[in-house]
Amino acid sequence: MASAPTDKQRELRAASRPLSGHGKLDIAGELERVARLIRDEDIKPDHYGAGAYVEEFESELAELFGYEAARFMPSGCMAQPIAMRIWAARKGIARIGMHPTSHLELHEEFGYRELHGLGAELLPPLTEADRPTLARDLAAAVRGSACAGAPLAALLVELPAREIGGQLPSWTELCELSDLARTAGVALHLDGARIWEAEAAYERPLAEIAGHFDSAYVSFYKGIGALPGAMLLGDADLIAEAAVWQRRAGGTLHNHLPAVVSARTRIASRRERMPRFRARAREIAALFRAHAPDHVGLVPAPPQTNMFHLVATAGSPEEWSARRDHAMAETGIFLTFGWHPPAAHQSPSTTAWTEMVMSDASLELEDDAIEQALRVFFGANP
């Protein structure tokens, strides 16, 4: 992981205009907006998740995604392992499948294993983890199963997959995976942390995308830009059982109102902008390709969503961070966030990489200003 920014870097960033992300974080402003809405509309708080406003939001999301029911939870780190646990109990198989770069595998301290007692099979294998999970990966797991019937209780599929640059399977590939999962008796679960971005890429309704999955999770603080929160969606029995596990896990807070108001009032406008964010990612990617030397590439190229990675085959993360800071000091443009050492799933030739996410901030920057910053960034020798 990239090191934490120094005080000097924080000061420089605060005085600069960012290219990636929503823009400068304004938690106080969002809380003030939410407070005004609560007062002006006289919104009543829920009581441990029970209350008209929260329940209406859950019903709206269930209808939007085509599920019977939904449950608001504080985080995806709570929601997804709970869903996996329930599928394991239903199927009588304490083993799930996921991509090698899944958030559950990389960033949750193996909670699925340590808290829920689940084993995991990584699909595809790490040697091919630079691409999405496909039907052939599940087919190999089925063929290689030593037990009769389904080899896995559930397969978790992230759309789009963040750690590989926001890649998506094609629509045909997704249909093939869904068909095989149902034939094999494997529940398919959607890690929809960034499903709003996938909606713009597939150009299909959310319910049609989610129709391939037996359950789903969506996030509100990432693409939507709301306060932290998540929603788990599925059949009524699954959601009722998930609510019990939420309480057992300490996730039934006294009230969820600020996070729910923030999410519910931001979804419509943010979804409307997702196609523009995706188009902007392709425009920005073209600018990077025009100025980048041969040892800096894009993954994927072109971007499939509003996200892509810059991948270098020369220069350390520290060197690229120094270039970024030099360009920021010279031009006032904050081009990239942290530069990381190569990940296990990346090419052996990778020396450093960073994530780019085009959202509100990218729309506020002029191409000429970005190009000037890129010329300094790629030409810098600090």
C-alpha positions in Angstrom: 0.0 0.0 0.0 1.0 3.6 -0.5 2.4 5.4 2.5 0.4 8.0 4.3 0.8 11.5 3.0 3.1 13.9 4.9 2.0 17.2 6.4 3.6 19.0 3.5 1.8 16.8 0.9 -1.5 17.4 2.7 -0.9 21.1 2.5 0.0 20.9 -1.2 -3.1 18.8 -2.0 -5.4 21.2 0.0 -4.2 24.0 -2.2 -4.5 22.1 -5.5 -7.4 20.9 -7.8 -7.8 17.2 -7.9 -8.4 15.2 -11.1 -9.5 11.9 -9.5 -12.5 11.4 -7.3 -15.5 13.5 -6.2 -13.4 16.5 -5.2 -12.3 17.7 -1.8 -14.0 15.8 1.0 -16.5 17.9 2.8 -18.0 15.8 5.5 -19.2 18.9 7.5 -21.0 20.2 4.4 -22.8 16.9 3.8 -23.8 16.6 7.4 -25.2 20.1 7.3 -27.1 19.3 4.1 -28.6 16.2 5.7 -29.5 18.1 8.9 -31.4 20.7 6.8 -33.3 17.9 5.0 -34.2 16.2 8.3 -35.5 19.5 9.8 -37.2 20.8 6.7 -39.0 17.6 5.8 -39.6 16.6 9.5 -38.0 13.1 8.8 -38.5 10.8 11.8 -35.5 8.7 12.9 -35.6 4.9 12.8 -35.2 2.8 15.9 -32.6 0.1 15.4 -33.4 0.0 11.7 -37.2 0.1 12.1 -38.9 3.3 10.9 -40.8 4.6 7.9 -38.0 6.5 6.2 -35.5 3.7 6.3 -38.0 1.0 5.4 -39.2 3.1 2.4 -35.6 3.4 1.2 -35.1 -0.4 1.6 -38.3 -1.0 -0.5 -37.2 1.5 -3.1 -33.8 -0.2 -3.5 -35.4 -3.7 -3.6 -37.7 -2.6 -6.4 -34.9 -0.8 -8.3 -32.8 -4.0 -8.3 -35.7 -6.4 -8.7 -35.4 -8.2 -5.3 -38.1 -9.1 -2.8 -36.4 -7.3 0.1 -33.4 -5.2 1.3 -31.7 -4.3 4.5 -29.6 -1.3 5.3 -26.3 -2.1 7.0 -23.4 0.1 8.1 -20.9 -1.5 5.7 -20.3 -4.0 2.9 -17.7 -5.7 5.2 -20.6 -6.7 7.3 -23.2 -7.3 4.6 -21.3 -9.6 2.3 -19.9 -12.1 4.7 -23.4 -12.4 6.2 -24.8 -13.2 2.8 -22.1 -15.8 2.2 -22.8 -17.4 5.6 -26.5 -17.7 4.8 -25.9 -19.2 1.4 -23.4 -21.7 3.0 -26.0 -22.7 5.6 -28.7 -23.1 2.9 -26.6 -25.2 0.7 -24.9 -27.2 3.5 -21.5 -26.3 2.0 -19.0 -24.1 4.1 -17.1 -23.0 1.0 -17.5 -20.0 -1.2 -15.9 -18.7 -4.4 -14.5 -15.3 -5.1 -12.0 -13.5 -7.3 -8.4 -13.4 -6.0 -8.7 -9.6 -5.7 -12.0 -9.6 -3.9 -12.4 -7.2 -1.1 -13.2 -10.1 1.2 -9.9 -11.7 0.4 -7.6 -8.6 0.4 -9.0 -6.1 2.8 -11.2 -7.6 5.5 -8.6 -9.6 7.5 -10.3 -12.9 6.3 -13.5 -12.2 8.2 -15.4 -14.8 6.1 -13.0 -17.4 7.6 -12.3 -16.1 11.1 -15.8 -14.9 11.9 -18.0 -17.1 9.7 -16.0 -20.3 9.4 -16.1 -20.3 5.6 -13.4 -21.6 3.2 -12.8 -20.0 -0.1 -11.8 -21.0 -3.6 -10.3 -18.3 -5.8 -11.6 -18.0 -9.3 -9.8 -17.6 -11.6 -6.4 -18.7 -10.3 -4.0 -16.0 -9.3 -2.0 -16.5 -12.5 -5.0 -15.2 -14.4 -6.3 -12.8 -11.9 -5.8 -9.8 -14.2 -9.2 -10.6 -15.7 -12.8 -11.0 -14.4 -14.2 -14.3 -13.3 -15.8 -16.2 -16.2 -18.0 -19.3 -16.7 -15.0 -21.4 -17.5 -13.5 -20.7 -14.1 -16.7 -22.0 -12.4 -16.8 -25.0 -14.8 -13.2 -25.9 -13.8 -14.2 -25.8 -10.1 -17.2 -28.0 -10.8 -15.1 -30.5 -12.7 -12.5 -30.5 -10.0 -14.9 -31.0 -7.1 -14.3 -34.1 -5.0 -17.9 -34.0 -3.7 -21.2 -34.8 -5.5 -23.2 -31.8 -6.5 -22.2 -28.1 -6.2 -18.5 -27.5 -5.2 -19.4 -24.1 -3.7 -22.3 -22.7 -1.8 -22.0 -19.3 -3.5 -19.8 -17.4 -5.9 -19.2 -13.7 -5.3 -18.7 -11.6 -8.4 -17.6 -8.0 -8.2 -19.0 -5.7 -11.0 -16.8 -3.8 -11.9 -13.7 -5.4 -10.3 -11.8 -2.5 -8.7 -8.4 -4.1 -8.2 -8.1 -4.9 -11.9 -8.9 -1.4 -13.1 -12.7 -1.6 -13.1 -13.0 -4.4 -15.6 -16.3 -6.1 -16.4 -17.1 -9.4 -18.1 -19.0 -8.8 -21.4 -22.8 -9.1 -21.2 -22.6 -12.4 -22.9 -19.9 -13.6 -20.5 -22.0 -12.6 -17.5 -25.0 -14.5 -19.0 -22.9 -17.6 -19.4 -21.6 -17.4 -15.8 -25.2 -16.9 -14.5 -26.6 -19.8 -16.5 -23.8 -22.2 -15.3 -24.2 -21.1 -11.7 -27.9 -22.0 -11.7 -27.2 -25.3 -13.5 -24.5 -26.2 -11.0 -26.6 -25.1 -8.0 -24.2 -22.4 -6.9 -25.8 -19.2 -5.6 -24.4 -16.1 -7.4 -23.9 -13.0 -5.3 -23.2 -9.5 -6.7 -20.5 -7.4 -5.0 -22.0 -4.2 -6.3 -19.8 -1.7 -4.5 -19.6 0.1 -7.8 -22.7 -1.3 -9.6 -23.8 2.3 -10.4 -20.7 2.6 -12.6 -21.5 -0.8 -14.2 -25.0 0.3 -15.0 -23.5 3.0 -17.2 -21.1 0.6 -18.9 -23.7 -2.1 -19.7 -26.3 0.4 -20.6 -28.9 -1.9 -19.0 -31.3 -1.4 -16.1 -30.0 -2.3 -12.7 -32.8 -4.9 -12.3 -31.6 -6.6 -15.5 -28.0 -6.7 -14.3 -29.1 -7.9 -10.8 -31.4 -10.5 -12.4 -28.3 -12.7 -12.9 -27.7 -12.8 -9.1 -29.4 -14.4 -6.2 -28.4 -11.7 -3.8 -26.5 -8.4 -4.0 -24.8 -5.7 -2.0 -24.5 -2.1 -3.0 -22.5 0.8 -1.5 -23.4 4.4 -1.1 -20.2 6.3 -0.2 -18.2 5.3 -3.3 -19.8 6.2 -6.6 -22.8 7.8 -5.0 -20.7 10.0 -2.7 -23.0 9.8 0.3 -22.1 9.1 3.9 -21.0 5.5 4.6 -23.6 2.8 4.3 -24.6 -0.3 2.4 -27.6 -2.3 1.3 -28.0 -6.1 1.2 -30.7 -7.3 -1.2 -32.2 -10.7 -1.8 -35.3 -12.8 -1.2 -37.4 -12.1 1.9 -36.2 -15.0 3.9 -32.5 -14.2 3.3 -33.0 -10.6 4.3 -34.9 -11.6 7.5 -32.1 -13.9 8.4 -29.5 -11.3 7.5 -31.1 -8.8 9.9 -30.6 -11.3 12.8 -26.9 -11.7 11.9 -26.6 -7.9 11.6 -27.7 -7.6 15.2 -25.4 -10.5 16.3 -22.5 -8.7 14.6 -23.3 -5.4 16.3 -24.5 -3.6 13.2 -28.0 -2.6 14.3 -27.2 0.9 15.4 -29.6 2.9 17.5 -30.5 4.8 14.3 -29.2 5.0 10.7 -31.0 8.2 9.7 -28.1 10.5 8.7 -26.5 7.8 6.4 -29.9 6.8 4.9 -30.9 10.4 4.2 -27.5 11.1 2.6 -27.8 8.0 0.3 -31.5 8.3 -0.5 -31.2 11.9 -1.6 -28.1 11.5 -3.7 -28.7 8.3 -5.8 -30.9 9.8 -8.6 -28.6 12.7 -9.5 -25.4 10.6 -9.2 -26.8 7.8 -11.4 -27.7 10.4 -14.0 -24.1 11.5 -14.2 -22.5 8.1 -14.4 -22.5 8.0 -18.3 -20.7 11.3 -18.3 -18.1 10.1 -15.8 -17.5 7.0 -18.0 -17.1 9.2 -21.1 -14.7 11.5 -19.1 -12.6 8.5 -18.1 -12.1 7.7 -21.8 -11.2 11.3 -22.5 -8.7 11.5 -19.6 -7.3 8.1 -20.6 -6.7 9.4 -24.1 -4.8 12.4 -22.7 -2.6 10.1 -20.6 -1.9 7.9 -23.6 -0.9 11.0 -25.6 1.7 12.1 -23.1 2.8 9.0 -21.3 6.1 7.3 -22.2 6.2 3.7 -23.4 6.8 2.4 -19.9 3.4 3.7 -18.6 0.2 2.0 -19.7 -3.5 1.9 -18.9 -5.6 -1.0 -17.5 -8.0 -1.5 -19.1 -7.5 0.4 -22.3 -9.8 1.9 -23.0 -11.6 2.2 -19.7 -14.8 0.2 -19.4 -16.2 2.3 -16.6 -15.2 5.6 -15.0 -12.2 3.9 -13.5 -8.8 2.8 -14.8 -5.3 2.1 -13.5 -2.0 3.7 -14.6 0.7 1.0 -14.6 4.4 1.7 -14.8 7.2 -0.7 -15.8 9.9 1.7 -14.7 10.3 3.8 -11.6 9.4 3.1 -8.0 6.2 4.2 -6.2 8.2 6.8 -4.4 9.6 8.2 -7.7 6.1 8.4 -9.2 4.8 10.1 -6.1 7.6 12.6 -6.3 6.8 13.3 -9.9 3.1 13.9 -9.0 4.1 16.3 -6.2 6.4 18.2 -8.5 3.6 18.6 -11.1 1.2 19.6 -8.3 3.5 22.3 -7.1 4.2 23.6 -10.6 0.6 23.5 -11.9 -1.8 23.3 -9.0 -3.3 20.1 -10.4 -3.4 17.0 -8.2 -3.2 14.3 -10.8 -3.1 11.0 -8.9 -3.6 9.5 -5.5 -1.2 7.0 -4.0 1.3 5.0 -6.1 1.6 1.4 -5.0 4.1 -1.4 -5.3 3.1 -4.2 -7.8 0.3 -6.4 -6.6 0.5 -10.2 -6.8 -1.9 -10.4 -9.7 -0.1 -7.9 -11.9 2.6 -8.5 -14.5 6.1 -9.2 -13.1 7.3 -6.2 -15.1 5.1 -3.8 -13.1 7.0 -1.5 -10.8 4.3 0.9 -9.6 0.6 1.6 -10.2 -2.2 4.0 -9.2 -6.0 4.1 -9.5 -7.8 6.8 -11.4 -11.6 7.4 -10.8 -13.3 10.1 -12.9 -16.2 11.8 -11.1 -17.1 15.4 -10.3 -13.6 16.7 -9.9 -12.6 15.6 -13.5 -15.5 17.6 -15.0 -14.3 20.8 -13.3 -10.8 20.7 -14.8 -10.1 21.9 -18.3 -8.2 19.6 -20.7 -5.5 22.3 -21.3 -4.8 22.4 -17.6 -4.6 18.6 -17.4 -2.3 18.4 -20.4 0.1 21.0 -18.8 0.2 19.0 -15.6 0.9 15.8 -17.6 3.7 17.4 -19.5 5.3 18.3 -16.2 4.5 15.0 -14.6 6.0 12.8 -17.3 8.9 15.2 -18.0 9.8 15.9 -14.4 13.1 14.8 -12.9 12.7 16.0 -9.2 
